[in-house]
Amino acid sequence: MPVYESTHLLKERQIQLGSYYTPESLVEKVYELIEPYTGNGVIIFDNAAGFGAFVVKAKAQECDYRAAECDLGAYNFLKENLDEKKVFYTNSLINVSREKYHIPNGAFVIQVGNPPYNDTTSEFKNGQKGQNVCDNDLADRDLGISFLKSYNKLKANLVCVLHPLSYLIKEANFKRLKDFRYNYKLIKGEIFSSSWFSGTGFLKFPIVIALYERDAGGMSFDYIRNFEFNILDSKAIFKLARYETTDGCIDKYPPRKDGRKTSPIWLYYYTFRDINSLKKNSSFMNKQHYNGIIVTVENLYKYAYLNAFKELFSAQDMWLYGNLSPLINREELEKNKKSYIEYAIQTNLVIKTSNKAILQEIAEYYEINLNNLTNIETLEKKIQNQLNTLIL
């Protein structure tokens, strides 16, 4: 079967569909994970089949299969190369049921694939965002989460798909999985970088090949925190519980409607969701902004830490940490307040050009002599040494 790449779609259409086609080596890994479960009576199903990398493999292994696709060009290709009765041109998130795909209620279904992921609130520009047209109980701003919820609606017995690791390791995302997390348990996870796919943006992030079993006990976020993920093609392990982050320590978002509106020292910090957004976005601002977090003299050191983290934190595998909230050692943060303030005063343009009276107020609060600041190279070395200890 010919190999087709994602270039058959224009960039705008690719964004709308969330379509990034799967390298053969990743398809092989999925089949390696599901191999113990395949056999007579099993149906392998990909409801976002693209050009059929996963179902073609099923056909080659003489397994029963189903494929569904909403892109007409891809569907026509599937229809010509597979059993037409087992291929469906449809939005897989509408009227989700086994009956729709001629799957018997008693069949053992293995859900495979690389479902679309497209968070319409994140990196995509106005006018390029696709719409998530789906059953009401599957609704989510991210197509990928809707697809995961659809597997539960199909009562898939086993699920082995590729999806952003952030669906699991960000607690707010994990809660959005709703019935999926109540009915499935992760049993294996292999992490790799989004750089395996073309067109996924400059800032890379972790994707997981996730194997789930249908389990009435479900899974909790604490279970995910302590789950040991393998790093693909490596002996390394990723375990979320090993890392301390700024969650619960440093506000990520502006105050609620009833909160403080203005900063008494005319400083604000641009909102952030994770390390990737912190690195990409602005830092300090000296004017009110709808995405501006209120900075006070008392909490300034925390945002000075973020400013230093943004500029100085680096790791060999940055893609692995990009979806985590900024890493932190809270004890060291409290011990080194002055260092982060001095670094911000010397390196951040907004802080450097603050009103002299405000700078003096900051200096007095943190017991800093503005005429005798620590050498910047000394500060950078000290801070980098502290940041290096955050990576295990």
VOPAGU-2260 file (C-alpha; in pm, 1 decimal, decimal comma):
REM VOPAGU-2260
SITE   aa  ch    i         X         Y         Z
SITE  MET   A    0       0,0       0,0       0,0
SITE  PRO   A    1     146,0     342,2     -89,4
SITE  VAL   A    2     265,8     564,2     192,6
SITE  TYR   A    3      86,2     900,6     209,3
SITE  GLU   A    4     207,2    1189,4     421,5
SITE  SER   A    5       8,5    1470,4     583,7
SITE  THR   A    6     109,2    1704,2     300,9
SITE  HIS   A    7    -204,5    1599,2     113,9
SITE  LEU   A    8    -383,2    1848,9     339,8
SITE  LEU   A    9    -328,8    2223,1     324,5
SITE  LYS   A   10    -187,9    2359,3     652,3
SITE  GLU   A   11    -516,6    2532,1     743,0
SITE  ARG   A   12    -717,2    2213,8     685,8
SITE  GLN   A   13    -459,8    2011,0     878,1
SITE  ILE   A   14    -502,5    2242,0    1177,2
SITE  GLN   A   15    -881,2    2221,9    1159,0
SITE  LEU   A   16    -878,0    1842,8    1148,5
SITE  GLY   A   17    -592,0    1804,8    1396,4
SITE  SER   A   18    -441,4    1556,6    1149,0
SITE  TYR   A   19     -79,8    1442,3    1183,1
SITE  TYR   A   20      -7,5    1109,8    1015,3
SITE  THR   A   21     170,0     828,6    1193,6
SITE  PRO   A   22     522,3     694,5    1123,7
SITE  GLU   A   23     527,8     319,6    1060,2
SITE  SER   A   24     752,5     253,2    1360,8
SITE  LEU   A   25     484,2     391,4    1594,1
SITE  VAL   A   26     218,3     176,4    1428,2
SITE  GLU   A   27     443,7    -124,6    1489,7
SITE  LYS   A   28     475,5     -28,3    1856,8
SITE  VAL   A   29      97,2     -16,2    1895,8
SITE  TYR   A   30      67,8    -365,1    1748,3
SITE  GLU   A   31     344,2    -489,2    1973,8
SITE  LEU   A   32     141,5    -371,6    2274,5
SITE  ILE   A   33    -191,6    -519,9    2160,3
SITE  GLU   A   34     -48,8    -848,8    2025,1
SITE  PRO   A   35    -132,4   -1051,8    2341,5
SITE  TYR   A   36    -500,2    -954,9    2302,7
SITE  THR   A   37    -552,4   -1026,9    1932,0
SITE  GLY   A   38    -718,2   -1344,2    1807,8
SITE  ASN   A   39   -1042,4   -1486,0    1676,1
SITE  GLY   A   40   -1345,9   -1268,0    1736,7
SITE  VAL   A   41   -1144,5    -950,5    1790,4
SITE  ILE   A   42   -1225,3    -637,8    1589,7
SITE  ILE   A   43    -955,1    -373,7    1552,3
SITE  PHE   A   44   -1110,2     -31,7    1504,3
SITE  ASP   A   45    -964,1     306,4    1408,5
SITE  ASN   A   46   -1231,7     577,2    1402,5
SITE  ALA   A   47    -987,6     845,4    1278,6
SITE  ALA   A   48    -816,6     625,1    1022,9
SITE  GLY   A   49    -657,6     878,6     786,6
SITE  PHE   A   50    -489,9     678,8     510,4
SITE  GLY   A   51    -520,1     362,6     715,1
SITE  ALA   A   52    -178,7     293,8     868,0
SITE  PHE   A   53    -337,2     108,0    1160,5
SITE  VAL   A   54    -615,3     -81,9     979,1
SITE  VAL   A   55    -388,9    -186,1     690,1
SITE  LYS   A   56    -175,4    -355,9     951,9
SITE  ALA   A   57    -484,5    -532,7    1085,4
SITE  LYS   A   58    -575,9    -650,1     736,1
SITE  ALA   A   59    -221,4    -778,3     679,4
SITE  GLN   A   60    -248,9    -983,1     997,6
SITE  GLU   A   61    -588,0   -1119,6     882,5
SITE  CYS   A   62    -770,0    -953,9    1174,4
SITE  ASP   A   63   -1123,2    -824,1    1148,5
SITE  TYR   A   64   -1125,6    -444,7    1141,0
SITE  ARG   A   65   -1329,2    -127,7    1098,6
SITE  ALA   A   66   -1212,5     213,2     975,6
SITE  ALA   A   67   -1385,3     551,0     985,1
SITE  GLU   A   68   -1266,4     882,2     839,2
SITE  CYS   A   69   -1416,5    1228,6     783,5
SITE  ASP   A   70   -1172,0    1349,6     516,0
SITE  LEU   A   71   -1312,3    1255,1     175,8
SITE  GLY   A   72    -976,2    1209,2       4,8
SITE  ALA   A   73    -854,3     974,3     276,2
SITE  TYR   A   74   -1186,7     786,4     280,3
SITE  ASN   A   75   -1175,7     726,9     -96,2
SITE  PHE   A   76    -825,3     588,9     -60,9
SITE  LEU   A   77    -936,0     356,1     219,6
SITE  LYS   A   78   -1236,7     238,5      20,6
SITE  GLU   A   79   -1017,0     143,7    -272,7
SITE  ASN   A   80    -764,6     -48,8     -63,1
SITE  LEU   A   81    -977,5    -211,5     205,5
SITE  ASP   A   82   -1307,0    -396,0     230,3
SITE  GLU   A   83   -1558,8    -124,6     140,8
SITE  LYS   A   84   -1815,6    -268,6     383,2
SITE  LYS   A   85   -1575,2    -207,2     672,7
SITE  VAL   A   86   -1490,5     153,0     584,5
SITE  PHE   A   87   -1714,6     444,4     687,4
SITE  TYR   A   88   -1718,7     806,1     568,8
SITE  THR   A   89   -1843,8     987,0     876,5
SITE  ASN   A   90   -1779,0    1219,9    1164,4
SITE  SER   A   91   -1685,5     959,0    1425,1
SITE  LEU   A   92   -1799,2    1182,2    1710,4
SITE  ILE   A   93   -2162,9    1196,7    1593,9
SITE  ASN   A   94   -2419,4     926,8    1681,0
SITE  VAL   A   95   -2147,9     712,4    1836,3
SITE  SER   A   96   -2250,7     347,4    1873,0
SITE  ARG   A   97   -2131,9      -0,6    1779,2
SITE  GLU   A   98   -2433,6     -39,7    1555,1
SITE  LYS   A   99   -2315,2     250,9    1338,7
SITE  TYR   A  100   -2005,3      49,4    1243,8
SITE  HIS   A  101   -2173,7    -295,3    1225,7
SITE  ILE   A  102   -1992,0    -412,4    1537,2
SITE  PRO   A  103   -2176,5    -682,5    1737,5
SITE  ASN   A  104   -2242,9    -596,8    2101,0
SITE  GLY   A  105   -2054,3    -905,4    2219,0
SITE  ALA   A  106   -1743,0    -849,2    2007,1
SITE  PHE   A  107   -1405,9    -779,3    2172,2
SITE  VAL   A  108   -1305,6    -438,9    2032,4
SITE  ILE   A  109    -950,8    -305,9    2030,4
SITE  GLN   A  110    -945,4      67,3    1959,4
SITE  VAL   A  111    -624,8     181,6    1790,9
SITE  GLY   A  112    -501,3     491,7    1616,5
SITE  ASN   A  113    -368,5     842,2    1631,3
SITE  PRO   A  114    -683,4    1048,2    1693,8
SITE  PRO   A  115    -683,5    1419,9    1610,7
SITE  TYR   A  116    -582,3    1661,2    1882,4
SITE  ASN   A  117    -662,3    2026,9    1829,4
SITE  ASP   A  118    -713,5    2256,6    2127,1
SITE  THR   A  119    -911,4    2540,8    1973,1
SITE  THR   A  120    -813,2    2773,3    2259,3
SITE  SER   A  121    -436,1    2740,4    2227,2
SITE  GLU   A  122    -188,4    2797,3    1943,4
SITE  PHE   A  123    -426,8    2814,9    1650,1
SITE  LYS   A  124    -512,8    3153,3    1503,1
SITE  ASN   A  125    -863,0    3292,9    1472,0
SITE  GLY   A  126   -1010,6    3174,6    1144,6
SITE  GLN   A  127    -799,7    2857,4    1143,4
SITE  LYS   A  128    -966,6    2689,2    1438,6
SITE  GLY   A  129   -1180,4    2390,1    1354,7
SITE  GLN   A  130   -1513,2    2317,8    1514,9
SITE  ASN   A  131   -1564,5    2017,3    1737,4
SITE  VAL   A  132   -1898,6    1888,2    1608,9
SITE  CYS   A  133   -1989,4    1594,9    1830,1
SITE  ASP   A  134   -2246,8    1428,5    2053,4
SITE  ASN   A  135   -2324,8    1641,0    2358,1
SITE  ASP   A  136   -2173,1    1391,3    2600,6
SITE  LEU   A  137   -1844,2    1396,8    2408,3
SITE  ALA   A  138   -1808,5    1775,4    2393,2
SITE  ASP   A  139   -1470,1    1924,9    2477,0
SITE  ARG   A  140   -1257,6    2206,4    2338,0
SITE  ASP   A  141    -996,0    1945,9    2238,7
SITE  LEU   A  142   -1083,1    1690,3    1970,7
SITE  GLY   A  143    -850,6    1433,3    2124,8
SITE  ILE   A  144   -1034,5    1427,6    2455,9
SITE  SER   A  145   -1364,3    1390,6    2270,1
SITE  PHE   A  146   -1219,6    1089,2    2087,0
SITE  LEU   A  147   -1108,8     928,4    2414,2
SITE  LYS   A  148   -1459,1     973,8    2552,0
SITE  SER   A  149   -1600,3     816,4    2234,1
SITE  TYR   A  150   -1408,9     493,9    2306,1
SITE  ASN   A  151   -1598,7     459,7    2630,7
SITE  LYS   A  152   -1926,4     516,3    2447,4
SITE  LEU   A  153   -1828,9     233,3    2209,0
SITE  LYS   A  154   -1737,4      19,2    2511,3
SITE  ALA   A  155   -1401,8     -68,0    2356,6
SITE  ASN   A  156   -1244,9    -353,0    2555,7
SITE  LEU   A  157    -890,8    -234,3    2494,0
SITE  VAL   A  158    -759,7     104,0    2380,4
SITE  CYS   A  159    -412,5     161,8    2239,0
SITE  VAL   A  160    -379,4     509,8    2089,7
SITE  LEU   A  161    -140,5     801,2    2060,7
SITE  HIS   A  162    -234,0    1121,8    2241,5
SITE  PRO   A  163     -65,2    1416,6    2417,4
SITE  LEU   A  164      69,8    1317,4    2757,9
SITE  SER   A  165     -87,4    1637,2    2891,7
SITE  TYR   A  166    -431,3    1468,2    2883,2
SITE  LEU   A  167    -309,3    1261,5    3177,0
SITE  ILE   A  168     -46,5    1461,3    3364,3
SITE  LYS   A  169    -237,9    1791,5    3383,0
SITE  GLU   A  170    -498,1    1735,7    3651,5
SITE  ALA   A  171    -750,5    1975,2    3493,3
SITE  ASN   A  172    -723,9    1782,4    3164,1
SITE  PHE   A  173    -746,4    1447,3    3340,5
SITE  LYS   A  174   -1074,5    1551,7    3502,3
SITE  ARG   A  175   -1211,9    1647,4    3158,6
SITE  LEU   A  176   -1181,5    1281,7    3051,0
SITE  LYS   A  177   -1488,4    1215,7    3268,6
SITE  ASP   A  178   -1639,6     870,9    3197,6
SITE  PHE   A  179   -1327,2     751,1    3018,2
SITE  ARG   A  180   -1118,8     777,6    3336,4
SITE  TYR   A  181   -1392,0     604,7    3537,5
SITE  ASN   A  182   -1400,2     302,2    3304,7
SITE  TYR   A  183   -1042,2     254,8    3184,4
SITE  LYS   A  184    -706,5     200,1    3348,9
SITE  LEU   A  185    -369,9     280,9    3192,7
SITE  ILE   A  186    -151,9     -30,6    3196,3
SITE  LYS   A  187     137,7      73,6    2970,1
SITE  GLY   A  188     267,8     405,6    2842,7
SITE  GLU   A  189     551,4     484,0    2599,1
SITE  ILE   A  190     644,0     855,1    2567,6
SITE  PHE   A  191     803,5    1019,8    2262,7
SITE  SER   A  192     848,1    1373,6    2131,0
SITE  SER   A  193     601,8    1550,2    1901,1
SITE  SER   A  194     904,1    1608,6    1675,7
SITE  TRP   A  195     822,7    1265,5    1530,7
SITE  PHE   A  196     542,1    1445,6    1347,2
SITE  SER   A  197     587,1    1734,6    1107,3
SITE  GLY   A  198     379,9    2048,2    1151,5
SITE  THR   A  199     322,7    2028,3    1527,4
SITE  GLY   A  200     481,8    2364,5    1607,0
SITE  PHE   A  201     816,5    2495,9    1726,6
SITE  LEU   A  202     774,9    2402,3    2094,0
SITE  LYS   A  203     778,1    2024,9    2120,1
SITE  PHE   A  204     576,7    1828,7    2373,0
SITE  PRO   A  205     541,7    1467,4    2490,9
SITE  ILE   A  206     303,5    1224,8    2323,6
SITE  VAL   A  207     222,8     886,7    2474,8
SITE  ILE   A  208     138,5     554,3    2316,6
SITE  ALA   A  209    -115,1     463,2    2583,5
SITE  LEU   A  210    -255,3     115,1    2642,9
SITE  TYR   A  211    -577,5     112,8    2845,1
SITE  GLU   A  212    -788,2    -180,0    2963,2
SITE  ARG   A  213   -1158,3    -140,3    3028,3
SITE  ASP   A  214   -1181,4    -157,8    3407,2
SITE  ALA   A  215   -1479,2     -65,9    3622,6
SITE  GLY   A  216   -1235,1      56,6    3888,6
SITE  GLY   A  217   -1107,9     328,9    3656,2
SITE  MET   A  218    -806,1     538,0    3750,0
SITE  SER   A  219    -739,6     834,5    3976,5
SITE  PHE   A  220    -502,5    1124,7    3922,5
SITE  ASP   A  221    -289,8     987,9    4205,6
SITE  TYR   A  222    -259,2     665,3    4005,7
SITE  ILE   A  223    -130,5     867,9    3708,3
SITE  ARG   A  224     106,3    1071,1    3929,9
SITE  ASN   A  225     276,0     750,9    4037,7
SITE  PHE   A  226     259,1     569,0    3704,3
SITE  GLU   A  227     598,4     486,8    3551,8
SITE  PHE   A  228     599,7     582,0    3183,7
SITE  ASN   A  229     871,2     444,0    2959,1
SITE  ILE   A  230    1060,9     680,9    2729,8
SITE  LEU   A  231    1046,3     529,3    2382,0
SITE  ASP   A  232    1380,3     386,3    2263,3
SITE  SER   A  233    1535,1     454,1    2604,2
SITE  LYS   A  234    1574,2     288,1    2942,1
SITE  ALA   A  235    1463,1     606,9    3115,7
SITE  ILE   A  236    1141,5     636,3    3316,6
SITE  PHE   A  237     912,3     938,0    3362,3
SITE  LYS   A  238     714,3     958,3    3685,1
SITE  LEU   A  239     514,5    1273,3    3752,3
SITE  ALA   A  240     533,4    1237,1    4132,2
SITE  ARG   A  241     910,6    1293,1    4117,8
SITE  TYR   A  242     866,9    1657,9    4020,6
SITE  GLU   A  243     763,9    1954,4    4232,6
SITE  THR   A  244     592,7    2231,5    4038,1
SITE  THR   A  245     461,0    2582,8    4095,7
SITE  ASP   A  246     100,3    2456,2    4114,2
SITE  GLY   A  247     -56,3    2583,7    4436,4
SITE  CYS   A  248     241,8    2810,2    4498,0
SITE  ILE   A  249     237,6    3066,8    4215,7
SITE  ASP   A  250     -81,5    3189,1    4047,6
SITE  LYS   A  251    -101,2    3108,6    3675,4
SITE  TYR   A  252    -399,2    3321,0    3586,6
SITE  PRO   A  253    -542,2    3667,7    3657,3
SITE  PRO   A  254    -771,4    3708,9    3958,7
SITE  ARG   A  255   -1140,4    3630,2    3946,7
SITE  LYS   A  256   -1390,1    3907,3    3890,9
SITE  ASP   A  257   -1406,7    3987,3    4261,4
SITE  GLY   A  258   -1026,6    3998,3    4303,8
SITE  ARG   A  259    -779,2    4287,5    4305,3
SITE  LYS   A  260    -777,3    4474,9    3973,8
SITE  THR   A  261    -455,4    4675,6    3986,1
SITE  SER   A  262    -102,5    4619,3    4109,2
SITE  PRO   A  263      15,1    4859,1    4383,2
SITE  ILE   A  264     362,1    4854,3    4222,4
SITE  TRP   A  265     234,0    4866,3    3862,2
SITE  LEU   A  266     370,0    4525,6    3771,9
SITE  TYR   A  267     185,6    4236,0    3610,2
SITE  TYR   A  268     296,7    3893,6    3488,2
SITE  TYR   A  269     162,1    3735,3    3173,2
SITE  THR   A  270     -51,7    3427,0    3231,7
SITE  PHE   A  271      97,7    3082,5    3163,5
SITE  ARG   A  272     -27,4    2723,7    3156,2
SITE  ASP   A  273     295,2    2525,9    3151,2
SITE  ILE   A  274     666,9    2552,9    3076,7
SITE  ASN   A  275     607,6    2579,8    2702,3
SITE  SER   A  276     367,4    2872,6    2737,6
SITE  LEU   A  277     593,8    3038,8    2996,7
SITE  LYS   A  278     885,6    3019,9    2752,1
SITE  LYS   A  279     676,2    3147,5    2461,1
SITE  ASN   A  280     478,7    3427,7    2626,2
SITE  SER   A  281     574,2    3767,4    2764,9
SITE  SER   A  282     685,3    3799,7    3125,6
SITE  PHE   A  283     653,5    4121,8    3326,1
SITE  MET   A  284     425,6    4402,2    3205,7
SITE  ASN   A  285     378,4    4754,2    3345,1
SITE  LYS   A  286      19,3    4802,0    3230,3
SITE  GLN   A  287    -305,1    4625,4    3311,6
SITE  HIS   A  288    -383,4    4343,4    3072,0
SITE  TYR   A  289    -669,3    4093,2    3057,5
SITE  ASN   A  290    -402,9    3819,0    3073,6
SITE  GLY   A  291    -201,7    3996,6    3342,8
SITE  ILE   A  292    -152,5    3844,9    3689,3
SITE  ILE   A  293    -136,0    4100,5    3971,1
SITE  VAL   A  294     215,5    4136,8    4113,1
SITE  THR   A  295     268,5    4291,7    4456,1
SITE  VAL   A  296     588,6    4366,1    4640,7
SITE  GLU   A  297     517,3    4063,3    4862,8
SITE  ASN   A  298     483,0    3810,5    4578,8
SITE  LEU   A  299     727,4    3972,2    4337,0
SITE  TYR   A  300    1000,2    3720,1    4420,1
SITE  LYS   A  301     780,5    3436,8    4288,2
SITE  TYR   A  302     739,1    3602,8    3950,3
SITE  ALA   A  303    1105,5    3700,6    3952,6
SITE  TYR   A  304    1170,3    3327,4    3988,7
SITE  LEU   A  305     950,9    3258,5    3685,5
SITE  ASN   A  306    1140,7    3528,2    3494,7
SITE  ALA   A  307    1469,5    3353,7    3577,9
SITE  PHE   A  308    1324,3    3011,1    3499,3
SITE  LYS   A  309    1201,5    3138,0    3162,4
SITE  GLU   A  310    1546,3    3269,1    3069,7
SITE  LEU   A  311    1778,1    3013,3    3227,4
SITE  PHE   A  312    1603,8    2676,6    3257,1
SITE  SER   A  313    1711,5    2425,6    2994,3
SITE  ALA   A  314    1729,3    2049,4    2971,4
SITE  GLN   A  315    1856,6    1801,8    2715,9
SITE  ASP   A  316    1502,9    1666,6    2671,1
SITE  MET   A  317    1305,4    1989,1    2699,1
SITE  TRP   A  318    1013,5    1834,7    2509,3
SITE  LEU   A  319     956,0    1600,0    2802,4
SITE  TYR   A  320     893,7    1882,9    3049,4
SITE  GLY   A  321     712,9    2134,0    2827,2
SITE  ASN   A  322     360,1    2042,3    2941,0
SITE  LEU   A  323     447,3    2048,7    3310,3
SITE  SER   A  324     392,7    2355,9    3520,5
SITE  PRO   A  325     728,5    2524,5    3589,9
SITE  LEU   A  326     947,7    2311,7    3813,6
SITE  ILE   A  327    1045,7    2442,9    4153,4
SITE  ASN   A  328    1212,3    2362,1    4484,1
SITE  ARG   A  329     995,2    2562,4    4720,7
SITE  GLU   A  330    1244,5    2553,7    5005,2
SITE  GLU   A  331    1517,8    2691,9    4777,7
SITE  LEU   A  332    1276,9    2953,0    4642,0
SITE  GLU   A  333    1219,2    3092,7    4989,9
SITE  LYS   A  334    1589,4    3088,1    5069,5
SITE  ASN   A  335    1691,9    3271,9    4753,0
SITE  LYS   A  336    1429,3    3543,9    4712,7
SITE  LYS   A  337    1693,4    3815,0    4691,1
SITE  SER   A  338    1880,3    3641,1    4406,9
SITE  TYR   A  339    1571,6    3626,0    4184,2
SITE  ILE   A  340    1483,7    3989,0    4257,2
SITE  GLU   A  341    1839,1    4104,3    4180,6
SITE  TYR   A  342    1838,9    3902,7    3858,0
SITE  ALA   A  343    1508,1    4059,6    3748,8
SITE  ILE   A  344    1625,2    4411,7    3833,9
SITE  GLN   A  345    1932,9    4367,8    3616,2
SITE  THR   A  346    1790,3    4171,5    3323,0
SITE  ASN   A  347    1420,5    4243,3    3278,8
SITE  LEU   A  348    1350,4    4565,2    3089,0
SITE  VAL   A  349    1013,2    4628,5    3256,1
SITE  ILE   A  350    1162,4    4594,4    3606,1
SITE  LYS   A  351    1474,6    4793,4    3516,5
SITE  THR   A  352    1266,9    5086,1    3390,9
SITE  SER   A  353    1018,2    5089,4    3677,0
SITE  ASN   A  354     953,7    5412,2    3866,6
SITE  LYS   A  355    1248,3    5487,4    4097,4
SITE  ALA   A  356    1020,8    5505,1    4400,3
SITE  ILE   A  357     883,0    5159,3    4320,7
SITE  LEU   A  358    1232,9    5018,3    4270,9
SITE  GLN   A  359    1332,3    5162,4    4605,3
SITE  GLU   A  360    1026,5    5009,0    4770,8
SITE  ILE   A  361    1119,7    4669,3    4625,6
SITE  ALA   A  362    1482,1    4707,1    4732,8
SITE  GLU   A  363    1388,4    4799,7    5088,6
SITE  TYR   A  364    1139,8    4513,6    5119,9
SITE  TYR   A  365    1399,1    4256,9    5005,2
SITE  GLU   A  366    1691,7    4430,7    5179,8
SITE  ILE   A  367    1878,3    4496,6    4855,5
SITE  ASN   A  368    2129,5    4774,3    4794,1
SITE  LEU   A  369    2056,5    4904,2    4444,4
SITE  ASN   A  370    2405,5    5052,8    4428,7
SITE  ASN   A  371    2572,9    4723,0    4511,7
SITE  LEU   A  372    2394,1    4446,9    4321,3
SITE  THR   A  373    2547,3    4101,2    4285,2
SITE  ASN   A  374    2746,1    4054,7    3964,7
SITE  ILE   A  375    2509,8    3925,6    3694,6
SITE  GLU   A  376    2738,1    3639,3    3589,2
SITE  THR   A  377    2760,1    3523,9    3950,1
SITE  LEU   A  378    2381,0    3539,5    3980,5
SITE  GLU   A  379    2322,5    3346,2    3660,0
SITE  LYS   A  380    2562,5    3070,4    3762,2
SITE  LYS   A  381    2399,5    3040,2    4104,3
SITE  ILE   A  382    2047,1    3027,1    3962,3
SITE  GLN   A  383    2139,0    2782,1    3686,7
SITE  ASN   A  384    2297,4    2550,3    3942,3
SITE  GLN   A  385    1971,8    2556,2    4141,2
SITE  LEU   A  386    1759,3    2493,2    3831,6
SITE  ASN   A  387    1978,4    2200,7    3727,5
SITE  THR   A  388    1882,4    2018,9    4049,1
SITE  LEU   A  389    1514,5    2014,9    3941,4
SITE  ILE   A  390    1578,0    1751,4    3672,0
SITE  LEU   A  391    1598,0    1396,3    3799,7
